Amino acid sequence: MLLERLSSELGHRANDGLERCRRIAESPCAAHQSFAFDAQHMSEGDLSSRKPTLGFGSNDYLGLANHPEVVAAYADGAKRYGGGGGSSHLVGGHSRAHEELETRLAGLLTKQIPDVNALFFSSGYMANVSVLTALGDRSSAIFADKLNHASLIDGALLARAKSHRYPHGQLHVLRNQLSESDSQVKLIVTDAVFSMDGDVADIPSLLKLAKEFDAWLVVDDAHGFGVLGENGKGSLSHFGLYSERFIYIGTLGKAAGVAGAFVAAHRIVIDWLMQTARGYIYTTATPPAVPHALCVSLDVLAGDEGEKRRCHLKDIIHATREGIEGIVRAHPHLHWSLGDSLTAIQPLLIGDNRETLAVASRMQNRGIWTPAIRPPTVPAGTARLRISLSAAHSMSDVEELISGLSKVAREHVQ
Ligand SMILES: *Cc1c(COP(=O)(O)O)cnc(C)c1O
């Protein structure tokens, strides 16, 4: 009975075009990458095609995931520290490499947060859940943008705080919610760059509200760290803001190309997290080779090479937008639209789940991977291709994307 229930539920999902399947990467993360489909879901694609695909699905915005210096540092870190850390941070797993990484990360945020320290977590998901549960409790209130990342939503639930969600970007609603709240501890929580739309939160206005209502401002910069701001220092630097109210979360598996995440905040907040954050305390430290590789990836990211890569990424973003806008204009009856994003995340909104899957699969047949994102990751009726750009893409990769998409749009008409 239990199995039948799950199986029937899975059937419903498949009927609604909501089934998800994995592709098996056979080569490093790169613009051109070889994939196979997992055998259970052969219908989703051609199992025999293991030719490199031109991919627009990674969050490796600077192309550092397979950077030779980062890869070499990984190997060096493993030689120096071994394969695993062995225990949690507070019990002995905190290596010299972890310590060094935290010092460097704090160094990147000194112009944004007074007396800043940083704490390294195994993943962004864990950092977000940990921050909200460590700073919030039953008597606090959390104010969150409705399009925030799932990990922030889960953190609010787990904190058992009073949860208020405001419609995406509607700060007048947030203001009302704040003014009606009598909670002692208030946390305003936002993605800096929204992960499925690519638009940037109005952090300056959010900070004003945080000051007015004496709230923390938790900023999840998973898609801004490494990409936006001076030397890629992220969204707070992008807006030139400075405040002790910031609780800044950067993830290190996206633009930084490796894995993990960090929280940067006033040293008293970091001390509190180290003492109380359950996702920090009750888990084995990441293998030290990870922070060791991250120190090298941060050198590249914040240096001249990082700057060149950010410049190239901007050109690619511009060309992609121009190309897709042309396609959208040429086929008004398809009702496709390009989201209003100036970042590496470019969403082509199609709407219907099955139609979006069909477009993604036709792109796949042309050797181009543009992932179809469907509910519950995005609101119902807003299924989309999430086209994610990287400095690893060349201009001719973008031309191939545009020409493929243009052909698929034309086929769609017939
Ligand atoms: C990817 C992502 C996370 C989770 O980070 P991981 O390190 O992948 O666990 C958190 N927030 C946002 C907005 C993200 O896009």
The ligand as an SDF file (V2000), in Angstrom:
LIG
                    3D

 15 15  0  0  0  0  0  0  0  0999 V2000
   22.4520   27.2150   -5.1220 C   0  0  0  0  0  0  0  0  0  0  0  0
   21.7890   28.0720   -4.1310 C   0  0  0  0  0  0  0  0  0  0  0  0
   21.8700   27.7990   -2.7710 C   0  0  0  0  0  0  0  0  0  0  0  0
   22.4410   26.5190   -2.2530 C   0  0  0  0  0  0  0  0  0  0  0  0
   23.8250   26.4980   -2.3310 O   0  0  0  0  0  0  0  0  0  0  0  0
   24.5670   25.1040   -2.3930 P   0  0  0  0  0  0  0  0  0  0  0  0
   25.9750   25.4190   -2.0280 O   0  0  0  0  0  0  0  0  0  0  0  0
   24.4180   24.6120   -3.7860 O   0  0  0  0  0  0  0  0  0  0  0  0
   23.9050   24.2010   -1.3910 O   0  0  0  0  0  0  0  0  0  0  0  0
   21.3490   28.7130   -1.8870 C   0  0  0  0  0  0  0  0  0  0  0  0
   20.7420   29.8320   -2.3160 N   0  0  0  0  0  0  0  0  0  0  0  0
   20.6190   30.1110   -3.6200 C   0  0  0  0  0  0  0  0  0  0  0  0
   19.9440   31.3690   -4.0320 C   0  0  0  0  0  0  0  0  0  0  0  0
   21.1240   29.2320   -4.5690 C   0  0  0  0  0  0  0  0  0  0  0  0
   20.9640   29.4860   -5.8540 O   0  0  0  0  0  0  0  0  0  0  0  0
  1  2  1  0
  2  3  1  0
  2 14  2  0
  3  4  1  0
  3 10  2  0
  4  5  1  0
  5  6  1  0
  6  7  2  0
  6  8  1  0
  6  9  1  0
 10 11  1  0
 11 12  2  0
 12 13  1  0
 12 14  1  0
 14 15  1  0
M  END
$$$$
